[in-house]
Each structure stands twice: as structure tokens, then as C-alpha cells.
Amino acid sequence: MPEEFEEELQQKIEAVRPADRASMDAAKAHWKTVGKPLNSLGKLEDAVVRIAGIKGTADYTIRKKGLVIMCADNGVVAEGVTQTGQEVTAIVAENFTRRATSVCLMAEIAGADLFPVDIGMASDVPAVTKPEYKVMSGTKDMFLEPAMTRSQAARAVITGLHIVEKLAGQGYDLIATGEMGIGNTTTSSAVASVLLERDAAEVTGRGAGLSTEGLNRKVDVIRRSIELHHPDKEDVLDVLSKVGGLDIAGLAGVFLGGALCHIPVIIDGFISSVSALCAVKLCPAAADYMMPSHKSGEPAGGMVLEALDLSPYIECNMSLGEGSGAVAAIPLLEMGLAVYREMSTFDEIHVEQYEEFE
């Protein structure tokens, strides 16, 4: 039944609860006792407090970290909006299993396990493709027809959610998000244009290096696709099905899964942040469970984070994708947690505690 995925999604959304404010207050109180100048670790202190609310306790550790990379192809590449073809998606997806991409090396340093998911690649990759996760072999060309059906969009979201439930059962307590899919800055810009109510030219960038002529074509394709399909900004599944991508939908499910399972989920760059925005539009309480990493170089990167009321932890002018920004933030979060948990208190070092003034 086409409605079954949407019905299950609604049931999962209804089970999500806001982060625990009492645990956040307890974490804030503990920070004031740590023997260092008050608030001197800035956003790292805020992150520790945020995770306390997510986990429902001020006394927690981070043991297992995972990076979920949603891999999918987009039919809109037929309109000349990218430099490369869809074959690159499958090549990079396979390289994720061979320690042969940038994020593989970065994740190794961060201690994060990689989970590449074929949620909608045009070609199967034996080391990655699993039938239970693959919704379809790439979306349709949104310039000509809706990218996917509403049922396929809902199934993609549910797939991402199920993956987090599975990882939670395996003991993962921090998840980073990543994606791989040629053409996905086009679909992300289209979704951002609708949800942020901005013209395509305001939210669209050069992606992996388009010429000015290519950028103009990309903007025109996005604008005309939106005009053709009239996606309803109040209905995320409608937007995703008409001008979105399977990777975006799958990552939206990952963010919802984090909220359901009380696991912090780190936003990567532009595509990941658009997915996070989709998740919040579906379930406002899910916003409590999201952690920013960096601000994408794409024009709408900052706009989307602002819409999510999040400020990035790092400013590195990164635009690689794959989850590289998300895993780069993991060591920072762990450093903040180490100080929070292990540093002596003012009482222990026999120093008068700092006073907090307005």
C-alpha cells in the first residue's frame, strides 16, 4: 500500500519528544564548577549541554560514532547542471568501502565508522547496495516530471530513520551525516528555494565548479522545475517528491531517527542542512537533536543554518561533502566533553569559584 510508509512515518514523528531541559540545566550547573574561566570554551560548552539534553542525563560518554552517507543519483543531471555524469556516484560509493576517499581518512582520525547507503543510485555497487534500503535507481528528471512519487519520498525518509534505529541497537551514540550524489546541489537548492521562500538565484551555487554559463542554466532549471510542479512548502513530502532527492529524504530520516532514539546527529554541509530543515518541518521537536558542524560555501549554507537557529562550530571554507565537515567536528565535541568530565572542580583545586555577572 502506497500510504504505509507515510503512516509509519507519522507514528514515528508522534513518538518524538523534546530534549530534556532538566539535564541541560544540570550540565550548565556542572560547567560552572569546572576549574577554568566561566564559558571559556564557548560553543564547545554549549554542545556538551545540548547533548546532555538529547541523552537525558548530564553524566554521559560518547563511545561509538558512525557516519551515515546517503548515496543517490538525480535525473536532473540530464539538463547539464553538473560537470560530471552519474557514473561518478557509484565510483565514489565503492571507494567508501576501500578507504579511498577524503572522508574515509578523516573519519579514521575521528574514530567514526562509515555506513555508505545506496538509497537511490542509478547503478548497483555490490559492496554498498542492499535491496531493503534502495528506493529506486535514481530519481526522474524534475525538469520534466516529479523526481519521485510521494510514496517513494516517504519510504526514503523511513529508510533513514530505520538505519538510525539499527545503529542505536548496536550501541552507536553519535551519528554524523554525509551524502554522495552527482547533481544533489541542484536538488538541495530547489528544496531550499521552496522551504526558505527564496528565488533560485539566491540559493544556488556552482556546486563542484560550474562555469557562469553552467550556473545560469542550473538556476533556470531549478526555477522552471518549481514553476512546473508547484511544490507545497507546507508539505515536505510534496516538496521532496517533486524537486528533491533520495539522499536528502534519507538524511531527513536520519535526523528524525536521532530524535526518536535520543542520539545527537551532526549536520554536515548544505545538502545535509537542507535535509535537517526538512526533518524540522516534519517534526519541530527534532531540532533539539541536531548539532551543526560547519557552514557550507554554497550561497544558502548560512541561510539554512539560520533557519534552524544553529551556529557552526568550525569555519574552514569546506565544500567537499561526503560528511567531511561533520566528522571534522567530532574531535572538537570530544575535547569539550573531556574537559567537562575530567577536569578538576574549583573545590578540588581549592580555588574560589568564579562569579557570573551580567
C-alpha positions as CSV (number, residue, x, y, z in Angstrom):
1,M,0.0,0.0,0.0
2,P,1.5,3.4,-1.0
3,E,0.3,5.0,2.2
4,E,2.0,2.6,4.6
5,F,5.3,4.4,4.6
6,E,3.6,7.8,5.3
7,E,1.5,6.2,8.1
8,E,4.6,4.7,9.7
9,L,6.5,8.0,9.4
10,Q,3.6,9.8,11.2
11,Q,3.6,7.3,14.0
12,K,7.4,7.7,14.5
13,I,7.1,11.5,14.4
14,E,4.4,11.5,17.1
15,A,6.7,9.5,19.4
16,V,9.5,12.2,19.3
17,R,9.8,14.3,22.5
18,P,11.8,17.5,23.0
19,A,15.2,17.3,24.6
20,D,15.3,17.1,28.4
21,R,15.7,20.6,29.8
22,A,16.5,19.4,33.4
23,S,19.6,17.5,32.1
24,M,20.7,20.6,30.2
25,D,20.3,22.7,33.3
26,A,22.4,20.1,35.3
27,A,25.1,20.2,32.7
28,K,25.2,24.0,32.8
29,A,25.5,23.9,36.6
30,H,28.4,21.4,36.4
31,W,30.3,23.6,33.9
32,K,30.2,26.4,36.4
33,T,32.1,24.2,38.9
34,V,34.9,23.2,36.4
35,G,38.1,24.9,37.4
36,K,38.6,27.3,34.4
37,P,37.2,30.7,33.5
38,L,33.4,30.6,33.0
39,N,32.1,30.0,29.5
40,S,35.7,30.0,28.2
41,L,35.2,27.0,25.8
42,G,32.3,28.8,24.2
43,K,30.4,26.7,21.7
44,L,32.0,23.5,23.0
45,E,30.4,24.1,26.3
46,D,27.1,24.7,24.6
47,A,27.5,21.4,22.6
48,V,28.1,19.4,25.8
49,V,24.9,20.9,27.3
50,R,22.9,20.2,24.2
51,I,24.0,16.6,24.1
52,A,23.0,16.3,27.8
53,G,19.5,17.3,26.8
54,I,19.5,14.8,23.9
55,K,20.6,11.9,26.1
56,G,18.5,12.9,29.1
57,T,21.4,12.9,31.5
58,A,24.2,15.3,32.5
59,D,26.5,12.3,33.1
60,Y,27.2,10.7,29.7
61,T,30.0,9.5,27.4
62,I,30.5,9.1,23.7
63,R,31.6,5.6,22.8
64,K,30.6,4.7,19.3
65,K,30.5,7.1,16.4
66,G,29.1,6.5,13.0
67,L,28.9,8.4,9.7
68,V,25.9,7.6,7.6
69,I,26.4,8.5,3.9
70,M,23.4,8.5,1.7
71,C,24.2,7.8,-1.9
72,A,21.8,8.6,-4.7
73,D,21.5,9.8,-8.3
74,N,19.4,12.6,-9.7
75,G,17.7,12.6,-13.0
76,V,18.1,16.3,-13.4
77,V,21.8,15.9,-14.4
78,A,20.4,15.3,-17.9
79,E,19.8,19.1,-18.0
80,G,23.5,19.8,-17.9
81,V,23.6,21.2,-14.4
82,T,26.8,19.3,-13.4
83,Q,30.4,18.8,-14.7
84,T,30.3,15.0,-14.4
85,G,27.9,12.2,-15.0
86,Q,26.1,9.8,-12.8
87,E,28.8,7.1,-13.1
88,V,30.8,9.1,-10.5
89,T,28.3,8.5,-7.8
90,A,28.8,4.7,-8.0
91,I,32.6,5.1,-8.2
92,V,32.8,7.2,-5.1
93,A,30.3,5.0,-3.2
94,E,32.5,2.0,-3.9
95,N,35.6,3.9,-2.8
96,F,33.9,4.5,0.6
97,T,34.4,0.8,1.2
98,R,38.1,0.9,0.2
99,R,39.4,3.7,2.5
100,A,39.9,5.6,-0.8
101,T,38.0,8.9,-0.2
102,S,38.8,12.0,1.8
103,V,36.2,11.4,4.4
104,C,37.4,7.8,5.0
105,L,40.7,9.2,6.2
106,M,39.1,11.9,8.2
107,A,36.7,9.6,9.8
108,E,39.5,7.3,10.8
109,I,41.1,10.1,12.7
110,A,37.8,10.9,14.3
111,G,37.1,7.3,15.2
112,A,33.9,7.1,13.2
113,D,32.7,4.0,11.4
114,L,31.4,4.6,7.8
115,F,28.0,3.4,6.7
116,P,27.5,4.2,3.0
117,V,23.9,3.5,1.9
118,D,22.7,3.1,-1.6
119,I,19.3,4.7,-1.2
120,G,18.9,5.5,-4.9
121,M,22.0,5.2,-7.1
122,A,21.5,4.6,-10.8
123,S,23.9,1.7,-10.7
124,D,24.2,-1.0,-8.0
125,V,27.5,-1.4,-6.2
126,P,27.8,-4.9,-4.7
127,A,29.7,-3.7,-1.6
128,V,27.1,-1.0,-0.8
129,T,23.8,-1.8,-2.4
130,K,21.2,-3.5,-0.2
131,P,17.7,-4.1,-1.6
132,E,16.0,-3.2,1.6
133,Y,17.5,0.3,1.5
134,K,17.3,1.1,-2.2
135,V,14.1,3.0,-3.0
136,M,14.7,3.4,-6.8
137,S,17.6,3.6,-9.3
138,G,17.9,7.3,-9.3
139,T,15.2,9.9,-9.5
140,K,13.4,11.2,-12.6
141,D,14.3,14.5,-14.3
142,M,12.5,17.1,-12.2
143,F,12.7,19.5,-15.1
144,L,10.3,17.2,-17.0
145,E,8.3,15.3,-14.3
146,P,8.3,14.9,-10.5
147,A,11.5,13.5,-9.2
148,M,9.7,10.6,-7.4
149,T,6.3,9.6,-6.1
150,R,5.1,10.8,-2.7
151,S,5.3,7.1,-1.5
152,Q,8.9,6.9,-2.6
153,A,9.8,10.0,-0.8
154,A,8.2,8.7,2.4
155,R,9.9,5.4,2.0
156,A,13.3,7.2,1.7
157,V,12.7,9.1,4.9
158,I,11.6,6.0,6.7
159,T,14.7,4.1,5.4
160,G,17.0,6.8,7.0
161,L,15.1,6.5,10.3
162,H,15.3,2.7,10.3
163,I,19.1,2.9,9.8
164,V,19.5,5.0,12.9
165,E,17.3,2.7,14.9
166,K,19.5,-0.2,13.8
167,L,22.7,1.7,14.8
168,A,21.2,2.7,18.1
169,G,20.6,-1.0,18.8
170,Q,24.3,-1.6,18.0
171,G,25.4,1.0,20.6
172,Y,26.2,4.0,18.5
173,D,25.6,7.2,20.4
174,L,26.8,9.9,18.0
175,I,26.0,10.0,14.3
176,A,27.4,12.2,11.6
177,T,25.6,12.7,8.2
178,G,27.1,12.7,4.7
179,E,25.9,12.3,1.2
180,M,27.2,11.4,-2.3
181,G,25.3,12.1,-5.5
182,I,26.1,13.9,-8.6
183,G,23.5,16.8,-9.1
184,N,22.5,17.0,-5.4
185,T,23.4,20.7,-5.0
186,T,20.7,21.2,-7.7
187,T,18.0,19.3,-5.8
188,S,19.1,20.8,-2.5
189,S,18.9,24.3,-3.9
190,A,15.4,23.6,-5.3
191,V,14.2,22.3,-1.9
192,A,15.8,25.3,-0.1
193,S,14.2,27.7,-2.6
194,V,10.8,26.3,-1.7
195,L,11.2,26.0,2.0
196,L,13.0,29.3,2.5
197,E,10.8,31.1,0.0
198,R,13.8,32.4,-1.8
199,D,14.3,32.8,-5.6
200,A,16.5,30.1,-7.1
201,A,19.3,32.6,-7.9
202,E,19.6,33.4,-4.2
203,V,20.1,29.8,-3.0
204,T,22.0,28.3,-5.9
205,G,25.8,28.0,-6.2
206,R,28.4,26.5,-8.6
207,G,28.4,23.1,-6.8
208,A,31.5,21.2,-7.8
209,G,32.7,24.1,-10.0
210,L,30.3,25.1,-12.7
211,S,31.1,27.9,-15.2
212,T,29.0,31.0,-15.1
213,E,27.0,29.7,-18.1
214,G,26.5,26.4,-16.2
215,L,25.4,28.2,-13.1
216,N,22.8,30.2,-15.1
217,R,21.5,27.0,-16.6
218,K,21.3,25.4,-13.2
219,V,19.3,28.4,-11.7
220,D,16.9,28.3,-14.7
221,V,16.3,24.6,-14.4
222,I,15.5,24.9,-10.7
223,R,13.3,27.9,-11.2
224,R,11.4,26.3,-14.0
225,S,11.1,23.0,-12.2
226,I,9.5,24.7,-9.3
227,E,7.1,26.6,-11.6
228,L,6.1,23.4,-13.3
229,H,5.4,21.3,-10.2
230,H,4.2,23.9,-7.7
231,P,5.6,22.1,-4.6
232,D,3.7,23.0,-1.4
233,K,6.1,24.5,1.1
234,E,3.9,23.4,3.9
235,D,4.1,19.7,2.8
236,V,7.7,18.4,3.0
237,L,6.9,15.1,1.3
238,D,5.3,17.0,-1.6
239,V,8.5,19.2,-1.9
240,L,10.8,16.2,-1.8
241,S,8.8,14.1,-4.2
242,K,8.6,16.9,-6.8
243,V,12.0,18.6,-6.7
244,G,14.1,16.7,-4.1
245,G,16.5,13.8,-4.0
246,L,16.6,10.4,-2.3
247,D,19.7,11.3,-0.4
248,I,18.0,14.4,1.0
249,A,15.0,12.4,2.0
250,G,17.1,9.6,3.5
251,L,19.1,12.1,5.6
252,A,15.9,13.8,6.8
253,G,15.0,10.3,8.1
254,V,18.4,10.1,9.8
255,F,17.7,13.3,11.7
256,L,14.3,12.1,12.7
257,G,15.8,8.8,13.8
258,G,18.3,10.6,16.0
259,A,15.4,12.5,17.7
260,L,13.5,9.3,18.2
261,C,16.5,7.4,19.6
262,H,17.9,10.3,21.6
263,I,21.1,10.3,19.6
264,P,22.8,13.6,18.6
265,V,23.1,13.8,14.8
266,I,25.8,16.1,13.3
267,I,24.8,18.2,10.2
268,D,27.4,18.3,7.5
269,G,27.2,20.9,4.8
270,F,24.5,22.4,2.5
271,I,22.8,19.2,1.4
272,S,22.8,17.8,4.9
273,S,21.4,21.0,6.4
274,V,18.6,21.1,3.8
275,S,17.8,17.5,5.0
276,A,17.8,18.8,8.6
277,L,15.4,21.6,7.6
278,C,13.1,19.0,6.0
279,A,13.2,17.0,9.2
280,V,12.3,20.0,11.4
281,K,9.4,20.9,9.1
282,L,8.1,17.4,9.5
283,C,8.8,17.3,13.3
284,P,9.7,20.6,15.0
285,A,11.0,18.7,18.1
286,A,13.7,17.1,16.0
287,A,15.6,20.4,16.0
288,D,16.7,19.7,19.6
289,Y,18.7,16.7,18.4
290,M,20.8,18.3,15.7
291,M,24.4,19.5,16.0
292,P,25.9,21.9,13.4
293,S,29.4,21.4,12.1
294,H,30.4,24.0,9.6
295,K,28.9,26.5,7.2
296,S,28.9,25.4,3.6
297,G,30.3,27.6,0.9
298,E,27.1,27.3,-1.1
299,P,25.0,30.5,-1.1
300,A,22.2,29.1,1.0
301,G,24.5,27.3,3.5
302,G,24.3,30.1,6.1
303,M,20.6,30.7,5.3
304,V,19.6,27.2,6.2
305,L,21.6,27.1,9.4
306,E,20.0,30.4,10.3
307,A,16.5,28.9,9.7
308,L,17.5,26.1,12.0
309,D,18.7,28.6,14.6
310,L,22.2,26.9,14.6
311,S,25.7,28.4,14.6
312,P,28.5,26.4,13.1
313,Y,31.3,25.1,15.3
314,I,34.0,25.5,12.7
315,E,34.8,27.9,9.8
316,C,37.1,26.1,7.3
317,N,35.5,27.1,3.9
318,M,34.9,23.4,3.3
319,S,32.7,22.3,0.4
320,L,33.8,18.7,-0.1
321,G,30.6,16.9,1.1
322,E,30.6,13.2,2.0
323,G,30.3,14.1,5.7
324,S,33.8,15.7,5.9
325,G,32.6,18.7,7.9
326,A,30.6,16.6,10.2
327,V,33.4,14.2,11.1
328,A,35.8,17.2,11.4
329,A,33.6,18.5,14.3
330,I,33.7,15.2,16.2
331,P,37.2,15.7,17.9
332,L,36.1,19.1,19.0
333,L,33.0,17.8,20.6
334,E,35.0,15.1,22.4
335,M,37.6,17.6,23.6
336,G,34.8,19.7,25.1
337,L,33.3,16.6,26.8
338,A,36.7,15.5,28.1
339,V,37.1,18.9,29.9
340,Y,33.6,18.7,31.2
341,R,34.0,15.2,32.6
342,E,37.6,15.1,33.7
343,M,38.9,18.5,34.7
344,S,39.1,19.2,38.4
345,T,36.5,21.4,40.0
346,F,37.2,24.7,41.9
347,D,36.6,22.8,45.2
348,E,39.1,20.1,44.3
349,I,41.9,22.5,43.5
350,H,40.9,24.8,46.4
351,V,40.3,27.9,44.3
352,E,37.5,30.2,44.8
353,Q,34.8,29.7,42.2
354,Y,34.3,32.4,39.6
355,E,31.2,34.7,39.9
356,E,29.0,35.1,37.0
357,F,28.0,38.7,36.2
358,E,25.5,40.1,33.6
